[in-house]
């Protein structure tokens, strides 16, 4: 079961519990004619609502932490521990990468920016899977780290529609076999 399946299961279970409690409260509404009975029912309803809110809040806090605590966002305000730095600039409708290659086994820090509008920087492995992505924005540099263990030709594509030349906005990044292999 994937993480997303777990989150969906938790969310749907929470929705079911809230729905059942809501139905239970509706079925119990109006049963008591005396003031004391209404007061007890009102107090019980408030306790149930408070308890449900607390359970849902804790569930969402835990769910958020569980899915995001390992999210690989490096610090953006300091130099990163990388073997190589690659400067990436996006512009309608091309990429500039300096340098455009590395060796397998090296960790590369990509410093991604844009010269014009927002672009989505995505690096695809030779097998076609996205290995990293970040936003390329004017007047801001995003840093992203990736360790290249598999040699081959990686493809860089724009993931954010940036105009008529968006679709062919591609370039390559070559990862050579490590020396001595």
C-alpha positions in Angstrom: 0.0 0.0 0.0 1.5 3.3 -1.0 1.6 6.4 1.2 -1.1 8.0 -0.9 -3.4 5.0 -0.4 -2.9 5.3 3.4 -3.7 9.0 3.4 -6.9 8.3 1.3 -7.9 5.5 3.7 -7.4 7.8 6.7 -9.3 10.7 5.0 -12.2 8.5 4.0 -12.4 6.9 7.4 -12.5 10.4 9.0 -15.3 11.4 6.6 -17.3 8.3 7.5 -16.9 8.9 11.3 -17.9 12.5 11.0 -20.9 11.5 8.9 -22.0 8.8 11.3 -21.7 11.1 14.3 -23.7 13.8 12.4 -26.5 11.2 11.7 -26.5 10.1 15.3 -26.8 13.7 16.5 -29.7 14.3 14.0 -31.5 11.2 15.1 -31.2 12.3 18.8 -32.4 15.8 18.1 -35.7 16.8 19.6 -36.2 13.8 21.8 -36.3 15.6 25.1 -39.0 18.1 26.1 -37.7 19.2 29.4 -35.0 21.9 29.9 -32.6 19.6 31.7 -32.7 17.0 28.9 -32.0 19.7 26.3 -29.2 21.1 28.3 -27.6 17.6 28.7 -28.0 16.9 25.0 -26.5 20.3 24.1 -23.5 19.7 26.4 -23.0 16.2 25.0 -23.2 17.6 21.4 -20.5 20.2 22.3 -18.2 17.5 23.8 -18.6 15.3 20.7 -18.0 18.2 18.4 -14.9 19.3 20.4 -13.6 15.7 20.5 -14.1 15.2 16.7 -12.5 18.5 15.9 -9.5 17.6 18.1 -9.2 14.1 16.5 -9.4 15.5 13.0 -6.9 18.3 13.7 -4.4 15.8 15.2 -5.0 13.4 12.2 -4.3 16.2 9.7 -1.3 17.4 11.6 0.1 13.8 11.8 -0.8 13.1 8.2 0.9 16.3 7.0 4.0 15.5 9.1 4.1 11.8 8.0 4.0 12.7 4.3 6.2 15.8 4.3 8.9 15.3 7.0 11.2 13.5 4.5 10.5 15.9 1.7 13.9 16.6 0.1 14.0 20.4 0.0 17.5 21.6 0.7 18.2 24.9 2.4 18.1 27.8 -0.1 20.1 30.3 1.9 23.4 28.5 2.1 25.9 26.6 -0.1 24.9 22.9 -0.4 27.2 20.0 0.1 27.6 19.0 -3.6 30.4 17.7 -5.8 29.4 20.0 -8.6 27.2 23.1 -9.2 25.2 23.4 -12.4 23.7 26.8 -13.2 20.4 26.5 -15.1 18.6 29.4 -16.7 15.2 29.0 -18.4 13.9 31.4 -21.0 11.2 31.2 -23.6 11.7 28.5 -25.0 15.1 27.0 -24.1 17.4 26.0 -21.2 20.9 27.0 -20.6 23.0 24.7 -18.4 26.6 25.3 -17.4 28.1 22.7 -17.3 25.7 20.2 -19.0 27.4 17.0 -17.8 28.7 15.2 -14.8 30.0 11.8 -13.7 28.0 9.0 -12.2 28.3 8.9 -8.4 28.4 12.7 -8.0 25.9 14.9 -6.2 25.0 17.9 -8.3 23.5 21.1 -7.0 21.2 22.6 -9.7 20.8 26.4 -9.3 17.6 27.1 -11.3 16.3 30.5 -12.3 14.4 32.1 -15.2 15.2 35.1 -17.4 11.6 35.9 -18.3 8.5 34.0 -16.9 7.9 31.0 -14.6 9.0 27.7 -15.9 8.9 24.2 -14.4 12.4 22.5 -14.3 12.0 18.7 -14.5 14.9 16.3 -14.9 13.9 12.9 -16.4 16.1 9.8 -16.0 17.1 7.8 -19.1 14.1 5.5 -18.3 11.7 8.4 -18.5 10.9 8.9 -14.8 11.1 12.3 -13.2 14.0 12.3 -10.7 13.8 16.0 -9.6 11.8 19.1 -10.2 11.6 22.7 -9.0 10.3 26.0 -10.1 12.3 28.4 -12.3 11.3 31.9 -11.4 12.6 35.3 -12.5 14.8 37.1 -10.0 15.0 34.0 -7.7 17.3 31.0 -7.7 16.0 27.6 -6.5 18.5 25.0 -5.4 17.9 21.3 -5.8 20.3 18.4 -5.1 20.5 15.1 -6.9 23.0 12.3 -6.8 23.5 10.6 -10.2 24.1 6.9 -9.7 23.0 5.8 -13.2 25.0 7.0 -16.2 23.1 8.1 -19.3 21.4 11.0 -21.0 18.9 12.8 -18.8 16.3 15.1 -20.3 15.3 18.5 -18.9 11.8 19.6 -19.7 9.5 22.5 -18.8 6.5 21.5 -16.7 4.7 24.8 -16.6 3.0 26.2 -19.7 5.1 29.2 -20.8 3.8 30.0 -24.2 3.6 28.5 -27.7 7.1 27.1 -27.6 6.5 25.2 -24.4 6.2 21.7 -25.7 9.7 21.5 -27.4 11.4 23.3 -24.5 13.9 20.5 -23.8 17.6 19.9 -23.4 19.8 17.1 -22.2 22.2 16.5 -19.2 24.8 13.8 -19.8 26.0 11.6 -16.9 29.1 9.8 -17.9 30.3 6.5 -16.3 32.5 7.2 -13.3 36.2 7.1 -14.1 37.7 3.7 -13.2 34.5 1.8 -14.1 
